[in-house]
Amino acid sequence: MWGSMSASDRAKRGKTLRELIANGRSAARADARGRLARAKLRHAMVTTLPDRLLGGVLMRRHLQTTVSLRERELLVPGWPAAFDGIRIAHISDLHVGELMPVGRALEVIDLVRRGKPDLLACTGDIVDLHVAGCEPVFEALGSIRAELGSYFVLGNHDLLDSVRRVLRLSRSAGLVTLRSSAITAPRGLRVAGVDWSSSIAGNAALVRRASFGSEVPHLLLAHNPKAFREAARLGVPLTLAGHTHGGQVSIRARGDAPRAARRGSRLKVGHYHDGASHLFVTSGAGGWFPLRVNCPAEVVSLVVRSAPAK
């Protein structure tokens, strides 16, 4: 196989193998450098190496697929009547990098802008592996005019390279970064957001830290859907999350009907409820690897309606 390759292809694949070896040596570290090395190793194994072995066909097909603007109406008991019918733009998991070039990311953000949202909710992972080059993406997100504000919470990939640079870019773009904190938006909407945690217990602690004391938020933003377990216990009407990508590959297309968020069940993608509390998990705009089956990339325009409690 190697003998039939062009010199350019052999050079690219040789470089990939050298990167695999270098990142493999650092992957055992427990610090930030180790976390980034492990992420690079996963990326090389599931994206770069398979794509180069197949002559670039995976990446070409991936970049030819569209990211859809998906419109949904959510009926949420406990949602304040004063905000009945507001439009929330929910964007997550851009993963700007090899699988989401900056130009493609800007096109995706333009989809959001054309939806004219009242509130922008970005639930993390703007960055994939490296912050450098992501500046135009943060600027584009910050340029969206939303009456009730534009909010951002950190995803696990935003933490890999330089969280300080991510926070600086977010702040300079005018995004409100909610780090296990809460804010009262214009007209009195209470919005909270939590940092990344991988566990249910960790997310629960962050949600409690972000509460309004005796008043729970109307809207909670989290990268990890596991935050919904504590949000539902506290009676938060609506939680938005990402992170899962819906798995990117599914046996069958998902439906739109809300599903019960049973204890122990995976909160993978779509609309869930636990009593009067609701969760929406987007499948995200970017990817971990260049393939999606029955799980299209998306940004979501959510019209949130008040509904009588059952």
C-alpha positions, -999 to +999 in steps of 0.1 A: +000+000+000+027+025+010+046+018-023+016+030-044+013+063-025+024+096-037+054+112-019+030+138-005+006+112+009+035+092+024+048+124+041+013+132+055+009+097+069+044+096+083+037+129+101+005+115+115+023+085+129+050+107+145+023+128+161+006+096+175+039+086+190+046+120+205+011+124+220+012+088+232+042+096+253+024+126+270-010+110+273-002+094+307+004+127+324-024+138+348-020+175+341-034+198+314-007+188+290-017+151+294-054+159+288-046+178+256-023+149+245-051+124+251-075+145+231-050+148+202-044+111+203-082+104+201-085+128+172-056+112+153-070+077+159-106+084+149-102+112+123-067+120+109-053+085+104-085+068+090-090+098+067-055+097+054-056+059+049-087+064+027-071+092+007-091+121+023-125+108+013-140+110+049-130+146+053-143+156+019-177+141+025-179+155+060-172+191+048-198+187+020-226+180+045-248+208+058-255+220+093-292+224+097-311+251+115-337+231+134-368+248+148-386+234+178-413+245+201-410+235+238-440+235+261-425+240+296-446+241+328-432+267+351-418+288+323-427+324+332-456+338+313-438+371+307-414+352+284-439+330+267-429+326+231-393+338+233-369+324+208-337+309+221-308+301+197-291+271+210-256+264+196-231+239+209-201+218+200-187+237+171-153+221+178-135+247+156-105+230+141-098+204+114-134+191+113-149+226+116-128+252+097-133+288+107-152+296+075-176+268+080-181+279+116-189+314+105-215+301+081-231+281+109-232+312+131-249+331+103-277+305+104-282+315+141-281+352+132-308+348+105-331+332+131-332+366+150-331+351+185-342+368+217-315+350+236-283+332+225-273+301+245-239+286+237-234+254+257-197+249+251-169+234+230-164+263+207-128+251+206-117+217+196-080+213+204-063+247+199-076+282+207-054+299+181-074+309+150-108+308+168-109+346+173-133+353+144-157+327+157-160+343+191-164+377+174-192+364+152-210+349+182-207+382+200-220+401+171-255+384+172-279+409+187-302+392+212-324+414+235-321+391+265-284+385+261-258+361+248-245+334+272-217+309+271-206+280+293-174+261+291-172+226+276-145+201+282-127+209+250-126+246+258-104+237+288-078+217+269-055+243+254-059+276+273-090+283+293-076+318+300-075+326+263-110+312+258-124+334+286-106+364+273-120+359+238-155+353+252-153+385+273-140+406+245-167+394+222-194+404+247-206+370+256-216+365+292-197+335+305-215+318+333-191+299+355-214+281+380-230+315+384-263+332+377-276+364+363-308+383+359-313+391+323-333+420+309-370+420+320-362+396+349-354+363+332-331+343+356-303+326+337-277+303+352-248+283+338-223+258+351-187+248+343-178+214+329-179+183+351-179+147+340-199+133+369-235+136+381-222+145+416-199+171+402-226+187+381-250+186+411-226+206+432-221+232+404-258+236+399-264+242+436-236+268+435-252+286+406-286+289+423-303+322+432-306+313+468-343+308+474-351+315+438-342+289+412-332+299+376-357+299+349-330+287+324-299+266+331-271+262+306-247+233+309-223+215+286-230+181+302-267+169+303-260+153+336-265+187+352-302+182+345-305+156+374-299+183+400-317+210+380-349+189+380-346+182+417-344+220+423-373+226+399-355+245+372-380+248+343-356+244+314-321+232+310-301+233+277-271+211+271-248+196+244-216+175+247-230+141+235-233+149+197-262+125+199-235+098+195-232+110+159-243+075+147-278+062+155-298+031+143-329+052+137-337+089+134-349+105+167-384+117+172-395+151+186-418+139+214-404+146+249-392+115+267-391+108+304-356+113+319-356+080+339-330+075+366-300+057+351-310+064+315-287+083+292-296+118+282-283+115+247-302+139+224-335+157+221-362+167+245-366+151+280-387+158+310-386+150+347-418+162+363-423+198+354-386+203+345-375+200+309-342+194+291-331+199+255-299+183+244-287+193+209-266+170+187-243+199+181-228+216+150-194+199+149-180+165+154-155+141+171-150+122+138-162+129+102-193+107+101-229+112+111-258+087+106-294+095+116-280+123+137-275+154+116-254+184+127-276+212+139-281+245+155-315+249+171-340+277+173-362+270+203-395+287+209-403+283+246-440+283+256-455+284+290-476+253+297-499+245+326-484+221+352-499+186+351 
